[in-house]
Amino acid sequence: MVRNRVKRRLRALVAERLEHLPEGARLVVRALPEAALADYATLGADLDGALSAATRRALR
């Protein structure tokens, strides 16, 4: 039940950010067990940080 809640939250968060990803980008999101304790805002901030880091690496 907790895993599904995290999955639904992450799916919604990613959907909000899809238009900001580079053209042709592929994305795999993996939640660690600690994600079950995080609220929606924290998951969003963590996802934003991960997407920023991945975008920087891709542009190198």
N, C-alpha and C positions, 0 to 999 in steps of 0.2 A: 504494500500500500504506500509506504513512504517512497520507495523507488519510483513508483508511477507518478507520485506528486512532483518529485524532482524532474522527472522526464517531461511532464506537461508544462512545468514552469520554464524549463530550458527551451522547449519547443516554442513557446510563446515569445520568449526573449529573443531567440534567434530570428523568428519571423519579423519582429520589429526592426531588426538590423540588416536584413537581407539586402535591401536596396543600397546599403553603404559598402557592401563588399565589392571588390574589384571584379570586373567582367571575367567570367569563366572560372571564378574561384570555387574551390571545393572545400567543404567544411565538415569536420568530424568533431563532435562535442562529446567528451567523456567526463562524466561526473565522478568525483572521488567520494568516498563515504561521508566526508565532512559536509558535503553539499546538502545532506539530509537535515542538517541543523541550521542551514543558512536561510534567511528570509529572502523574499523576492528581490528587494533592492540590492542586497549583498550579492546574490547570484548574478544580477545584472551588471554590477560593478566588476565582478570577477570576469564575466564574459567579455565586457568591454576591454578590460586589460589584456585578456588573451587575444582578442581580435586585433588590437592595436599592435601587440608584439608580433603576431603572425603576419600582419600587413607590412610592418617594417622589414621583417626578414624576407618577405616575398619581393620587395622592391629593391633589394640589394643586388 
